[in-house]
Amino acid sequence: MSTFVVLGAQWGDEGKGKMTDFLAEKVDLVVRFQGGNNAGHTVEVGESQYKLHLIPSGILYDDKINILGNGVVIDPEALFKEIDYLEKLGIRVTPDKLLISDRAHVIMPYHRSMDRLNEKSRTNTIGTTGKGIGPSYTDKAARSGIRICDLIDPAIFKKKLKENIKEKNELLVNVYKEEPLDFDEIFKNYSNYAEKITPFVQETSVKLYDEIKAGKKVLFEGAQGMLLDIDYGTYPFVTSSNTIAGGVCTGTGIGPTMVNGAVGVAKAYTTRVGEGPFPTELTDATGEWIREKGGEVGVTTGRPRRCGWIDLVILKTAARVSGLTNLVVTKIDTLAGLDKIKVCVGYRFKDKVIDYFPASLEDLAKCEPVYEEFDGWGEEAATAKTYEELPENAKLYLKRIEEFTGVEVSIVSVGPKRSQTIVVHEIGESE
């Protein structure tokens, strides 16, 4: 495949950062197409660890072009903090390595304020990160957002900011009884960001199209996971963008015929951060054991992740809605040491077993997981260098995942480092 998307096949936190970093070695461009700095990727290279929130994982290679597409919402303050963080670790972040779409929307201070206040006022909280992602997408849909192209034009930025500050202050003061925002302070700060961001800004849709036509290889990097998709996730406990493969086209400005494949990344078990339904969640000692052994704490939020058995209904749904061509299974080593491991292969709902994810959360709450049980495997899983060296029980487990989803497991991860990656089939080999 010359162009493919790497995306989360569960609720996020599946190890997409590591896999993007691993697969980026053989591509020319790495492109982020949705979300904002509410995402978090941890990548380990040798003895070094990098925590990324907004910038594509390809930035760790010096010869890759990285793009933040128009579907991304960008907080300039967070962007330049991340750039400073990377450069202190010796990673070069320059306008020849990082390109930013002039059509991407800007997260403003009032978006963060509204995010916090909206969450506080809800009867049932969503579990938002409070970084202004949702309100920024809300303004985008309401056609009152400020784009990067507006930010870097002083006259347009001043006009739009005045209109927005007036509107937001009416809400903040009259509805939420908060202090008003200061236009002059925000205009000054963001004018400084505009000056700093200008060298990175391009019409990235044209750049990307030209690079693909020239035969360059492109990896599209997803944030969050399929079940946080605004349309196909566990709504309303979702993010505010399309995390499925279809989001690539709207989030980067290329047509669907230019994407050749979709790689879904899934943990050998299931986790999620925040509120919402979780059919296979383990609230017992086993769930706590998986959490501790797997280091399941959110990169961006710092919140402990909820843990449960792998849910193949979820993975089959991800395969269907994103047209997955390959699966990557991570953290097979985390489950090592358990005597028995369960796999959800359906939901018992209204006296029948279904193998799809219901839209209604009320229906989902009535679904009872149907499990198959597998014998566990030993700690030797963490030292396996090839598929053949994996424990036999782990291989049976992986085969069941393939059989149920209809998608081959092309890569197995047995640890966080690049070297702890087993390639079963080269990505694109069977296409």
Secondary structure, 3 states (H helix, E strand, C coil): CCEEEEEECCCCCCCHHHHHHHHHCCCCEEEECCECCCCCEEEEECCEEEEECCCCHHHHCCCCEEEECCCEEECHHHHHHHHHHHHHCCCCCCCCCEEEECCCEECCHHHHHHHHHHHHHCCCCCCCCCCCHHHHHHHHHCCCCCEHHHHCCHHHHHHHHHHHHHHHHHHHHHCCCCCCCCHHHHHHHHHHHHHHHHHHEECHHHHHHHHHHCCCCEEEECCCCHHHCCCCCCCCCCCCCCCCCCHHHHHHCCCHHHCCEEEEEEECCEEECCCCCCCCECCCHHHHHHHHHHCCECCCCCCECEEECEEHHHHHHHHHHHCCCEEEEECCCCCCCCCEEEEEEEEEECCEEECCCCCCHHHHHCCEEEEEEEECCCHHHHHCCCHHHCCHHHHHHHHHHHHHHCCCEEEEECCCECCCEEECCCCCCCC
